[in-house]
Amino acid sequence: MDSADYWDEAEPDECECLCGGDEFAAAVGFSLRPDGEVRWVSLGLRCLTDGALGVHADWKINYGPSAHLVNRA
């Protein structure tokens, strides 16, 4: 399965910083299982207006193999 398979069920929302900024630099982080498969994916954002940092979204990966996700980021 791919996240695109679930897009119709998603409820995406716009992101806005507490300062009112709406432009961000994004980074993705992974938590790996001992076997190298992905356990969690987190999306971090840094507001380009005031530099505030935060985790915007994270989700658990309940399937395998999943190590390919690291290369797709």
Backbone hydrogen bonds in HBPLUS format (Angstrom, degrees):
<---DONOR---> <-ACCEPTOR-->    atom                        ^
c    i                          cat <-CA-CA->   ^        H-A-AA   ^      H-
h    n   atom  resd res      DA  || num        DHA   H-A  angle D-A-AA Bond
n    s   type  num  typ     dist DA aas  dist angle  dist       angle   num
A0005-ASP N   A0002-ASP O   2.82 MM   3  5.46 148.5  1.92 117.9 127.0     1
A0006-TYR N   A0003-SER O   2.92 MM   3  5.34 154.8  1.98 112.4 120.3     2
A0007-TRP N   A0004-ALA O   3.41 MM   3  5.15 164.7  2.44  98.7 103.1     3
A0009-GLU N   A0006-TYR O   2.92 MM   3  5.40 141.9  2.07 113.9 125.0     4
A0010-ALA N   A0007-TRP O   3.05 MM   3  5.05 147.7  2.15 101.5 111.4     5
A0017-CYS N   A0021-GLY O   2.86 MM   4  5.13 168.3  1.87 159.3 161.1     6
A0020-GLY N   A0017-CYS O   2.88 MM   3  5.21 159.9  1.92 112.7 119.5     7
A0048-LEU N   A0023-GLU O   2.94 MM  25  5.74 173.2  1.94 152.5 150.3     8
A0025-ALA N   A0046-ARG O   2.93 MM  21  5.16 156.6  1.99 143.2 149.1     9
A0046-ARG N   A0025-ALA O   2.88 MM  21  5.16 149.5  1.98 148.3 156.7    10
A0027-ALA N   A0044-GLY O   2.92 MM  17  5.18 150.2  2.01 149.5 151.8    11
A0044-GLY N   A0027-ALA O   2.80 MM  17  5.18 165.1  1.82 161.0 163.9    12
A0029-GLY N   A0042-SER O   2.85 MM  13  5.10 158.4  1.90 147.3 152.8    13
A0042-SER N   A0029-GLY O   2.88 MM  13  5.10 160.8  1.92 148.5 151.1    14
A0031-SER N   A0040-TRP O   2.98 MM   9  4.97 160.1  2.02 138.9 141.1    15
A0039-ARG N   A0031-SER O   2.66 MM   8  5.42 166.0  1.67 163.1 164.1    16
A0040-TRP N   A0031-SER O   3.21 MM   9  4.97 154.1  2.28 130.3 135.4    17
A0033-ARG N   A0037-GLU O   2.71 MM   4  5.35 168.4  1.73 166.0 170.1    18
A0036-GLY N   A0033-ARG O   2.88 MM   3  5.35 165.3  1.90 123.5 126.0    19
A0061-ILE N   A0039-ARG O   2.85 MM  22  5.20 172.8  1.85 139.3 140.6    20
A0041-VAL N   A0059-TRP O   2.98 MM  18  5.55 156.7  2.03 155.0 162.5    21
A0059-TRP N   A0041-VAL O   2.93 MM  18  5.55 151.1  2.01 153.0 162.4    22
A0043-LEU N   A0057-ALA O   2.72 MM  14  5.22 165.8  1.74 166.0 164.6    23
A0056-HIS N   A0043-LEU O   2.75 MM  13  5.64 148.1  1.85 158.3 169.4    24
A0045-LEU N   A0054-GLY O   2.84 MM   9  5.58 162.8  1.87 164.7 170.7    25
A0054-GLY N   A0045-LEU O   3.05 MM   9  5.58 138.3  2.23 154.4 164.0    26
A0047-CYS N   A0052-ALA O   2.87 MM   5  5.27 158.6  1.92 153.2 156.7    27
A0051-GLY N   A0047-CYS O   2.88 MM   4  4.80 134.6  2.09 126.1 136.8    28
A0069-LEU N   A0066-SER O   3.02 MM   3  5.83 165.8  2.04 125.0 129.1    29
A0070-VAL N   A0067-ALA O   3.22 MM   3  5.93 147.5  2.33 118.0 123.7    30
A0072-ARG N   A0068-HIS O   3.23 MM   4  6.51 132.8  2.46 141.5 154.4    31
A0072-ARG N   A0069-LEU O   3.15 MM   3  5.03 132.9  2.39  92.8 105.9    32
